[in-house]
């Protein structure tokens, strides 16, 4: 089980590190959303305000922490709300578009790590 959690932690960390660096370093310009759509309106508020940059810095930090076994649980605490927001964006704002694929895969990886480390997280409930 330890090998599986290390592989999943490394993969989840890599995904968050890669996706955050793509945005922070402006490596790829995503195609613009349809004008006037909910996604367009959301991004027009999210990007210029600096909110996206802040989220990407937290993604980078959480990704690094998740990739390191000793800090994995702290990384999951940082990434948990981000993952919920990614899923909420795809369900509520994008109306399900783009949900199947990377967002669900990331959620599955995080749930696997939460399940594997459930005894560590039970202390948060007491």
N, C-alpha and C positions, 0 to 999 in steps of 0.2 A: 504493500500500500504506500510505503514511503517513496518508492521510485515513481509510482503513478502521481502522487501529489507533487513531487519535484518537477516532473514533466509538465503537468497541468499548470503549476505555478509559473514555471519558466515561459510556457506558451502564453498564458494570460498576461504576464508581465511584458513579454515581447510585443504583443498586440497593442497594449496601452502605450508603451514607449514609442513604438513605430507611429501610431496614429497621432500621438501628441506632437512628436517631432515634425511630422509632415505639415501640421498646421503652424506650429511655432516657428519653424524655419522657412515657411512659405514655399515648400518644395513642389507642391502640385496645386493648381487652381481648380477647384471643383466646378462643374458646370452650373451656371446660375439656375435657380429654381424658376418655375413659371411665374411671370410677373403677376402680382396681386394674390398669389396663393397664400395659404396659411404658412407654408414653409418659408416663402419669400418674406412675409411680414415678420415672422419669428426671427429670421436671420438678420433682417435689417435692424432689429433691436439688439440682438445678441452679439453681433460682431463689433459694430462701432463703439459700443459701450465699454468694451474691454472684458466683458463677462466670459466670452469664449476663451480668451487668453488665460484668465484665471482658472477656468475649468481644465484647460489643457495642461497647465502647470500642476494642478492636483492629479491629473491623469498620469503625467510623467512621474511624479513623486510616488503615487500609488503603484504604478507599474514596476518601478525599481524595487520598492519594498516587497511586492508580491513575488518577484523573481528570486529574492533572497530568502531561503527557508526560515531563518531566525526572525525575520521581520514580516513574514507573510501575513500574519493575522492583523497587524497594524495596517498593512497595505490593503487588506480586504475591508477594513473599517473605512478607509479613505475612498476606496473604489465602489463600495456598496451603493451609496446615494447616487453616484455618477451612473452606474449601471441601471439603476431604477429610472433615472432621468432619460437615459438613452432609449430604454424601452418605452417610456411614456411619450417621448417625442415621436417615435415611429408609430405608436398606436393612436395618439390623440392629434398630433399636428399633421403628420404625414399620412394619416388615415390607413395605416398598415403597410404603406409602401416602404420597401427596404427592410422590413422587420425580419423576414426569413433570410437567414444568412449570418453575417457577422454579428449583429446584435443578439440573436438567440444563442449563437455559439458562445459568445462572451458570457452571457447569463448562465448557460449550462456549465461552463468552466468554473465560474465563481460559485455556483451552487454546489458543485462537486467539492471544491476546496472548503466551503462552509461545512458541508457534511463530514468531510474527513477531519476537520478541526472542531467539531461540534462541542467536545468536552471543554475546550479552551474558551469558547464563547458562552457557555452556560454560566460562567462566573459573572457575566454582564447582567444577567437576569436577577441576581441576588442582591 
